[in-house]
Amino acid sequence: MKTKKNLTLGILSVCILALSLAFALVDALVPLKIWTHPVLNFFFGIFTGFGVVAIALAFKKVSPWFFFISAILLGLAILYVTLQYITWWLCIIILVVFFAIFAVMSFMTCGNQTEDIALNKSPDYKTFEQRKAEEREQAKTEGKEEKPLPEIKSFKD
């Protein structure tokens, strides 16, 4: 059964792909000479569309994974556009700053989410020593005592 959210994302994805394809076809058939090549313009439309969707999901679901995906997709789109107008080394600097901004936004929005899943913060968490002591207690109550380990004989004299 499809949920309403999945259906909306599916329709949005199809619209992004259709608009990108239409833009590339119009650029190829009617020589508009927009930027470099119609195929690259198609990828620009896909990267921009899905990058915007990913950043919306990142803020909605508070997910660093969606921030990461959005940064990559929008970064590729920005790189393609800026390469049309300025030199490559300035494009790289702009891209690094863009990625740094996304990293800060992700950290400010999502924080360190590994703290939420860490098992040692759980009230049921027991250290190795605590578990070993419990095993000894259980062995004593059951009447089983730990046997000492046999000595390893050395071949040296």
N, CA, C and O of each residue as an XYZ file, in Angstrom:
628
protein
N       0.844     -1.182      0.000
C       0.000      0.000      0.000
C       0.888      1.243      0.000
O       1.818      1.355      0.799
N       0.600      2.139     -0.872
C       1.374      3.367     -0.996
C       0.824      4.423     -0.048
O      -0.386      4.598      0.099
N       1.756      5.116      0.585
C       1.310      6.209      1.447
C       1.209      7.478      0.616
O       1.724      7.556     -0.499
N       0.547      8.453      1.175
C       0.350      9.716      0.464
C       1.696     10.421      0.252
O       1.905     11.068     -0.775
N       2.607     10.296      1.226
C       3.929     10.931      1.101
C       4.725     10.299     -0.027
O       5.350     11.005     -0.819
N       4.707      8.959     -0.107
C       5.438      8.279     -1.175
C       4.856      8.609     -2.540
O       5.593      8.775     -3.512
N       3.556      8.703     -2.612
C       2.905      9.052     -3.866
C       3.295     10.467     -4.295
O       3.569     10.712     -5.470
N       3.317     11.385     -3.346
C       3.709     12.767     -3.648
C       5.156     12.832     -4.128
O       5.465     13.520     -5.100
N       6.042     12.110     -3.437
C       7.446     12.093     -3.861
C       7.607     11.449     -5.239
O       8.431     11.891     -6.039
N       6.829     10.414     -5.512
C       6.889      9.767     -6.826
C       6.434     10.692     -7.941
O       7.081     10.781     -8.984
N       5.328     11.377     -7.721
C       4.822     12.319     -8.731
C       5.800     13.470     -8.929
O       6.039     13.901    -10.057
N       6.364     13.966     -7.835
C       7.350     15.050     -7.910
C       8.592     14.602     -8.677
O       9.153     15.367     -9.462
N       9.018     13.362     -8.448
C      10.195     12.833     -9.160
C       9.930     12.725    -10.653
O      10.784     13.076    -11.466
N       8.753     12.241    -11.014
C       8.406     12.133    -12.431
C       8.350     13.523    -13.072
O       8.793     13.702    -14.206
N       7.808     14.503    -12.351
C       7.753     15.877    -12.875
C       9.150     16.453    -13.083
O       9.409     17.114    -14.089
N      10.048     16.203    -12.133
C      11.431     16.697    -12.273
C      12.083     16.073    -13.489
O      12.722     16.773    -14.275
N      11.932     14.762    -13.657
C      12.525     14.085    -14.815
C      11.915     14.579    -16.125
O      12.636     14.795    -17.099
N      10.601     14.758    -16.158
C       9.929     15.208    -17.386
C      10.341     16.640    -17.752
O      10.603     16.937    -18.917
N      10.397     17.521    -16.748
C      10.805     18.902    -17.040
C      12.262     18.973    -17.485
O      12.596     19.752    -18.378
N      13.122     18.181    -16.884
C      14.529     18.166    -17.296
C      14.681     17.642    -18.723
O      15.457     18.176    -19.515
N      13.933     16.595    -19.035
C      13.979     16.044    -20.382
C      13.421     17.033    -21.398
O      13.989     17.192    -22.479
N      12.325     17.696    -21.069
C      11.741     18.686    -21.975
C      12.719     19.837    -22.223
O      12.873     20.296    -23.355
N      13.376     20.298    -21.162
C      14.358     21.377    -21.297
C      15.517     20.949    -22.194
O      15.969     21.721    -23.039
N      15.997     19.713    -22.011
C      17.110     19.225    -22.832
C      16.686     19.055    -24.289
O      17.447     19.389    -25.197
N      15.469     18.534    -24.520
C      15.003     18.345    -25.890
C      14.793     19.670    -26.612
O      15.167     19.810    -27.777
N      14.204     20.631    -25.933
C      14.013     21.947    -26.546
C      15.374     22.575    -26.866
O      15.549     23.176    -27.926
N      16.322     22.435    -25.958
C      17.662     22.990    -26.191
C      18.359     22.283    -27.348
O      19.127     22.911    -28.076
N      18.105     20.985    -27.533
C      18.751     20.236    -28.606
C      18.082     20.492    -29.960
O      18.766     20.660    -30.970
N      16.742     20.522    -29.980
C      16.035     20.653    -31.251
C      15.957     22.084    -31.739
O      16.090     22.336    -32.937
N      15.749     23.009    -30.848
C      15.766     24.421    -31.188
C      17.093     24.954    -30.644
O      17.245     25.078    -29.428
N      18.030     25.264    -31.489
C      19.365     25.624    -30.973
C      19.327     26.906    -30.124
O      19.552     28.008    -30.624
N      19.038     26.729    -28.838
C      18.990     27.870    -27.925
C      20.373     28.279    -27.442
O      20.584     29.401    -26.983
N      21.313     27.341    -27.555
C      22.698     27.570    -27.114
C      22.751     27.990    -25.646
O      23.470     28.918    -25.278
N      21.971     27.283    -24.812
C      21.999     27.550    -23.376
C      23.146     26.744    -22.795
O      23.131     25.514    -22.834
N      24.110     27.416    -22.273
C      25.304     26.842    -21.654
C      26.022     25.905    -22.617
O      26.192     26.244    -23.789
N      26.450     24.731    -22.148
C      27.369     23.928    -22.942
C      26.683     22.924    -23.856
O      26.862     22.968    -25.073
N      25.905     22.025    -23.283
C      25.342     20.922    -24.062
C      23.978     20.538    -23.488
O      23.779     20.630    -22.277
N      23.031     20.109    -24.336
C      21.704     19.733    -23.843
C      21.726     18.590    -22.814
O      20.916     18.586    -21.887
N      22.630     17.634    -22.964
C      22.696     16.522    -22.003
C      23.125     17.048    -20.631
O      22.581     16.636    -19.607
N      24.091     17.949    -20.615
C      24.523     18.539    -19.343
C      23.413     19.400    -18.741
O      23.270     19.474    -17.520
N      22.633     20.047    -19.600
C      21.482     20.815    -19.103
C      20.427     19.888    -18.492
O      19.769     20.239    -17.513
N      20.274     18.693    -19.089
C      19.368     17.698    -18.525
C      19.814     17.302    -17.118
O      18.999     17.253    -16.196
N      21.105     17.020    -16.955
C      21.625     16.668    -15.630
C      21.522     17.834    -14.648
O      21.288     17.635    -13.456
N      21.698     19.050    -15.159
C      21.533     20.224    -14.298
C      20.114     20.284    -13.736
O      19.924     20.562    -12.552
N      19.123     20.023    -14.580
C      17.729     20.032    -14.125
C      17.456     18.945    -13.100
O      16.761     19.176    -12.110
N      18.003     17.755    -13.339
C      17.819     16.648    -12.399
C      18.493     16.962    -11.063
O      17.886     16.796    -10.005
N      19.751     17.417    -11.112
C      20.486     17.703     -9.877
C      19.815     18.812     -9.072
O      19.711     18.731     -7.848
N      19.363     19.843     -9.771
C      18.702     20.949     -9.072
C      17.367     20.498     -8.468
O      17.079     20.788     -7.307
N      16.568     19.801     -9.245
C      15.259     19.362     -8.760
C      15.359     18.415     -7.573
O      14.719     18.627     -6.543
N      16.160     17.377     -7.724
C      16.281     16.414     -6.628
C      17.061     16.998     -5.448
O      16.855     16.580     -4.309
N      17.948     17.952     -5.705
C      18.650     18.626     -4.607
C      17.702     19.448     -3.754
O      17.815     19.467     -2.528
N      16.767     20.128     -4.406
C      15.771     20.917     -3.671
C      14.838     19.992     -2.879
O      14.486     20.289     -1.738
N      14.443     18.875     -3.489
C      13.602     17.913     -2.778
C      14.353     17.346     -1.576
O      13.780     17.199     -0.496
N      15.625     17.032     -1.761
C      16.414     16.464     -0.663
C      16.581     17.461      0.484
O      16.527     17.068      1.649
N      16.785     18.744      0.172
C      16.935     19.708      1.275
C      15.603     19.924      1.993
O      15.581     20.158      3.202
N      14.501     19.846      1.261
C      13.196     19.944      1.927
C      12.986     18.753      2.856
O      12.488     18.913      3.970
N      13.364     17.563      2.403
C      13.258     16.376      3.256
C      14.227     16.444      4.436
O      13.932     15.945      5.522
N      15.389     17.069      4.212
C      16.372     17.192      5.290
C      15.818     18.020      6.440
O      15.981     17.660      7.606
N      15.169     19.121      6.113
C      14.590     19.953      7.164
C      13.348     19.308      7.774
O      13.093     19.445      8.970
N      12.577     18.600      6.941
C      11.354     17.981      7.446
C      11.656     16.794      8.361
O      11.059     16.661      9.430
N      12.588     15.931      7.934
C      12.891     14.722      8.701
C      14.069     14.895      9.655
O      14.398     13.976     10.405
N      14.705     16.061      9.632
C      15.884     16.362     10.453
C      16.905     15.236     10.278
O      17.287     14.561     11.234
N      17.330     15.057      9.034
C      18.213     13.951      8.692
C      19.513     14.457      8.074
O      19.474     15.157      7.062
N      20.667     14.117      8.659
C      21.938     14.515      8.053
C      22.175     13.834      6.710
O      22.880     14.377      5.859
N      21.604     12.665      6.511
C      21.770     11.965      5.232
C      21.172     12.785      4.086
O      21.788     12.902      3.027
N      19.989     13.349      4.283
C      19.376     14.166      3.239
C      20.150     15.464      3.019
O      20.216     15.953      1.891
N      20.740     16.035      4.083
C      21.602     17.200      3.900
C      22.804     16.845      3.028
O      23.198     17.617      2.154
N      23.374     15.681      3.272
C      24.534     15.231      2.505
C      24.184     15.058      1.028
O      24.902     15.549      0.157
N      23.090     14.366      0.747
C      22.658     14.145     -0.636
C      22.344     15.472     -1.313
O      22.724     15.688     -2.464
N      21.658     16.356     -0.609
C      21.308     17.657     -1.167
C      22.553     18.479     -1.477
O      22.628     19.132     -2.518
N      23.523     18.447     -0.580
C      24.757     19.206     -0.810
C      25.470     18.711     -2.063
O      25.966     19.516     -2.852
N      25.525     17.411     -2.251
C      26.195     16.868     -3.441
C      25.442     17.255     -4.712
O      26.052     17.726     -5.671
N      24.133     17.062     -4.727
C      23.359     17.354     -5.937
C      23.382     18.843     -6.277
O      23.646     19.218     -7.419
N      23.107     19.688     -5.287
C      23.122     21.126     -5.562
C      24.541     21.631     -5.838
O      24.727     22.579     -6.601
N      25.533     21.003     -5.220
C      26.922     21.371     -5.494
C      27.298     21.102     -6.942
O      27.972     21.918     -7.570
N      26.867     19.960     -7.477
C      27.135     19.657     -8.888
C      26.425     20.648     -9.811
O      26.982     21.068    -10.825
N      25.202     21.015     -9.458
C      24.463     21.985    -10.262
C      25.151     23.352    -10.223
O      25.286     24.010    -11.256
N      25.582     23.775     -9.046
C      26.269     25.069     -8.920
C      27.601     25.047     -9.661
O      27.982     26.031    -10.295
N      28.301     23.933     -9.581
C      29.574     23.818    -10.300
C      29.364     23.964    -11.806
O      30.134     24.657    -12.472
N      28.340     23.325    -12.343
C      28.072     23.408    -13.775
C      27.733     24.837    -14.200
O      28.228     25.317    -15.219
N      26.901     25.505    -13.431
C      26.503     26.866    -13.796
C      27.675     27.829    -13.667
O      27.911     28.647    -14.557
N      28.408     27.736    -12.563
C      29.506     28.697    -12.365
C      30.641     28.479    -13.366
O      31.349     29.425    -13.712
N      30.820     27.249    -13.830
C      31.865     27.003    -14.837
C      31.557     27.690    -16.169
O      32.456     27.899    -16.984
N      30.304     28.036    -16.387
C      29.930     28.721    -17.627
C      30.383     30.184    -17.637
O      30.527     30.786    -18.701
N      30.609     30.755    -16.440
C      30.838     32.196    -16.373
C      32.171     32.604    -15.759
O      32.686     33.673    -16.088
N      32.743     31.795    -14.884
C      33.995     32.188    -14.223
C      35.023     31.069    -14.344
O      34.712     29.968    -14.799
N      36.246     31.368    -13.931
C      37.325     30.387    -14.067
C      37.126     29.225    -13.095
O      36.411     29.338    -12.099
N      37.775     28.112    -13.412
C      37.557     26.871    -12.668
C      37.994     26.963    -11.215
O      37.344     26.388    -10.343
N      39.081     27.673    -10.937
C      39.570     27.707     -9.553
C      38.635     28.519     -8.652
O      38.506     28.210     -7.468
N      37.996     29.532     -9.184
C      36.989     30.253     -8.405
C      35.762     29.379     -8.160
O      35.138     29.455     -7.101
N      35.422     28.557     -9.135
C      34.297     27.625     -8.975
C      34.564     26.639     -7.844
O      33.665     26.323     -7.064
N      35.791     26.159     -7.756
C      36.150     25.222     -6.699
C      36.047     25.891     -5.326
O      35.561     25.284     -4.372
N      36.498     27.125     -5.230
C      36.401     27.858     -3.955
C      34.939     28.049     -3.569
O      34.568     27.847     -2.412
N      34.111     28.436     -4.530
C      32.676     28.608     -4.263
C      32.065     27.286     -3.814
O      31.250     27.261     -2.891
N      32.450     26.198     -4.453
C      31.917     24.884     -4.102
C      32.324     24.455     -2.693
O      31.510     23.897     -1.957
N      33.568     24.709     -2.315
C      34.031     24.358     -0.966
C      33.259     25.160      0.083
O      32.854     24.615      1.110
N      33.056     26.451     -0.174
C      32.284     27.278      0.761
C      30.837     26.786      0.826
O      30.247     26.750      1.906
N      30.267     26.411     -0.304
C      28.903     25.882     -0.338
C      28.788     24.614      0.506
O      27.844     24.467      1.282
N      29.747     23.697      0.355
C      29.740     22.468      1.145
C      29.921     22.762      2.637
O      29.312     22.101      3.477
N      30.751     23.744      2.966
C      30.942     24.113      4.374
C      29.644     24.666      4.964
O      29.299     24.364      6.107
N      28.930     25.470      4.187
C      27.645     26.004      4.652
C      26.663     24.868      4.916
O      25.957     24.878      5.924
N      26.617     23.889      4.014
C      25.721     22.755      4.215
C      26.126     21.921      5.425
O      25.265     21.416      6.146
N      27.419     21.774      5.651
C      27.870     21.024      6.822
C      27.440     21.726      8.107
O      26.997     21.074      9.053
N      27.568     23.047      8.145
C      27.152     23.802      9.326
C      25.636     23.714      9.502
O      25.154     23.532     10.620
N      24.883     23.843      8.409
C      23.423     23.731      8.502
C      23.015     22.352      9.012
O      22.113     22.231      9.840
N      23.679     21.321      8.518
C      23.366     19.968      8.962
C      23.666     19.799     10.439
O      22.865     19.221     11.173
N      24.804     20.295     10.879
C      25.171     20.153     12.291
C      24.235     20.959     13.184
O      23.847     20.497     14.257
N      23.872     22.166     12.743
C      22.980     22.998     13.555
C      21.570     22.419     13.613
O      20.909     22.501     14.648
N      21.108     21.840     12.519
C      19.757     21.310     12.472
C      19.665     19.920     13.110
O      18.775     19.653     13.917
N      20.591     19.053     12.738
C      20.507     17.663     13.176
C      21.326     17.379     14.426
O      20.981     16.486     15.200
N      22.398     18.122     14.631
C      23.269     17.860     15.766
C      23.979     16.540     15.605
O      24.099     16.018     14.496
N      24.448     16.000     16.708
C      25.120     14.717     16.696
C      24.091     13.651     17.037
O      23.780     13.436     18.208
N      23.568     12.991     16.029
C      22.491     12.034     16.259
C      22.992     10.683     16.729
O      22.184      9.810     17.045
N      24.290     10.486     16.785
C      24.785      9.213     17.290
C      24.565      9.102     18.789
O      24.552      7.996     19.331
N      24.392     10.231     19.468
C      24.133     10.179     20.901
C      22.807      9.497     21.201
O      22.648      8.869     22.248
N      21.859      9.619     20.284
C      20.541      9.037     20.496
C      20.550      7.519     20.383
O      19.718      6.847     20.992
N      21.481      6.976     19.611
C      21.473      5.537     19.390
C      22.567      4.823     20.161
O      22.690      3.603     20.052
N      23.356      5.535     20.926
C      24.436      4.901     21.671
C      23.852      3.986     22.741
O      22.994      4.398     23.521
N      24.318      2.754     22.772
C      23.779      1.783     23.716
C      24.252      2.035     25.141
O      23.550      1.686     26.090
N      25.417      2.627     25.310
C      25.918      2.812     26.665
C      25.215      3.940     27.400
O      25.514      4.164     28.573
N      24.303      4.655     26.772
C      23.494      5.664     27.457
C      22.186      5.057     27.972
O      21.440      5.697     28.713
N      21.927      3.829     27.571
C      20.704      3.156     27.968
C      20.784      2.751     29.438
O      21.862      2.401     29.918
N      19.663      2.790     30.163
C      19.690      2.366     31.568
C      19.970      0.868     31.723
O      20.415      0.430     32.784
N      19.712      0.081     30.674
C      19.956     -1.354     30.732
C      21.382     -1.742     30.359
O      21.729     -2.922     30.395
N      22.205     -0.775     30.004
C      23.557     -1.068     29.555
C      24.411     -1.540     30.723
O      24.366     -0.969     31.813
N      25.186     -2.588     30.480
C      26.101     -3.115     31.499
C      27.476     -3.249     30.886
O      27.619     -3.661     29.735
N      28.478     -2.901     31.654
C      29.842     -3.031     31.175
C      30.243     -4.501     31.168
O      29.521     -5.357     31.679
N      31.396     -4.779     30.586
C      31.882     -6.151     30.521
C      32.086     -6.718     31.918
O      31.736     -7.867     32.185
N      32.653     -5.910     32.810
C      32.895     -6.376     34.180
C      31.585     -6.697     34.896
O      31.500     -7.689     35.621
N      30.562     -5.858     34.693
C      29.267     -6.112     35.331
C      28.637     -7.407     34.803
O      28.083     -8.189     35.575
N      28.723     -7.626     33.505
C      28.164     -8.851     32.935
C      28.921    -10.083     33.426
O      28.310    -11.111     33.715
N      30.244     -9.985     33.522
C      31.053    -11.099     34.003
C      30.719    -11.411     35.460
O      30.621    -12.579     35.837
N      30.541    -10.356     36.296
C      30.182    -10.559     37.697
C      28.813    -11.232     37.804
O      28.616    -12.100     38.653
N      27.873    -10.840     36.956
C      26.552    -11.467     36.959
C      26.638    -12.935     36.568
O      25.920    -13.768     37.122
N      27.502    -13.255     35.626
C      27.682    -14.655     35.233
C      28.243    -15.471     36.391
O      27.825    -16.608     36.613
N      29.193    -14.892     37.133
C      29.758    -15.582     38.298
C      28.686    -15.812     39.362
O      28.593    -16.895     39.939
N      27.878    -14.781     39.613
C      26.802    -14.907     40.595
C      25.813    -15.989     40.167
O      25.361    -16.793     40.983
N      25.490    -15.998     38.895
C      24.550    -16.990     38.381
C      25.148    -18.387     38.485
O      24.433    -19.335     38.809
N      26.432    -18.532     38.219
C      27.091    -19.830     38.316
C      27.110    -20.309     39.766
O      26.934    -21.500     40.022
N      27.320    -19.399     40.717
C      27.334    -19.773     42.133
C      25.951    -20.200     42.600
O      25.828    -21.157     43.364
N      24.913    -19.511     42.156
C      23.561    -19.858     42.584
C      23.111    -21.179     41.982
O      22.307    -21.897     42.577
N      23.624    -21.498     40.813
C      23.268    -22.766     40.181
C      24.155    -23.900     40.681
O      23.918    -25.056     40.334
N      25.152    -23.604     41.474
C      26.032    -24.628     41.999
C      27.204    -24.939     41.093
O      27.975    -25.857     41.371
N      27.341    -24.226     40.066
C      28.463    -24.435     39.157
C      29.512    -23.386     39.463
O      29.253    -22.184     39.412
N      30.664    -23.852     39.772
C      31.763    -22.914     40.007
C      32.671    -22.940     38.801
O      32.769    -23.932     38.078
N      33.326    -21.824     38.612
C      34.237    -21.739     37.482
C      35.447    -22.614     37.741
O      36.030    -22.578     38.825
N      35.817    -23.387     36.761
C      37.007    -24.208     36.863
C      38.203    -23.348     36.497
O      38.141    -22.559     35.554
N      39.273    -23.494     37.229
C      40.452    -22.717     36.857
C      40.986    -23.211     35.519
O      40.872    -24.388     35.176
N      41.560    -22.294     34.786
C      42.105    -22.643     33.484
C      43.353    -23.493     33.667
O      44.142    -23.249     34.579
N      43.535    -24.473     32.822
C      44.746    -25.311     32.936
C      45.984    -24.500     32.593
O      45.947    -23.558     31.801
N      47.068    -24.899     33.212
C      48.324    -24.207     32.939
C      48.859    -24.669     31.607
O      48.742    -25.838     31.241
N      49.433    -23.756     30.904
C      50.032    -24.072     29.614
C      51.472    -24.473     29.868
O      52.252    -23.741     30.476
N      51.792    -25.654     29.384
C      53.154    -26.144     29.596
C      54.055    -25.503     28.564
O      53.703    -25.366     27.392
N      55.197    -25.125     29.021
C      56.165    -24.487     28.149
C      57.133    -25.537     27.624
O      57.481    -26.484     28.329
N      57.545    -25.366     26.429
C      58.526    -26.291     25.857
C      59.947    -25.877     26.211
O      60.902    -26.582     25.885
N      60.082    -24.768     26.858
C      61.393    -24.310     27.301
C      61.737    -24.975     28.627
O      60.851    -25.243     29.438
N      62.982    -25.234     28.842
C      63.397    -25.824     30.128
C      64.037    -24.791     30.999
O      64.450    -25.096     32.117
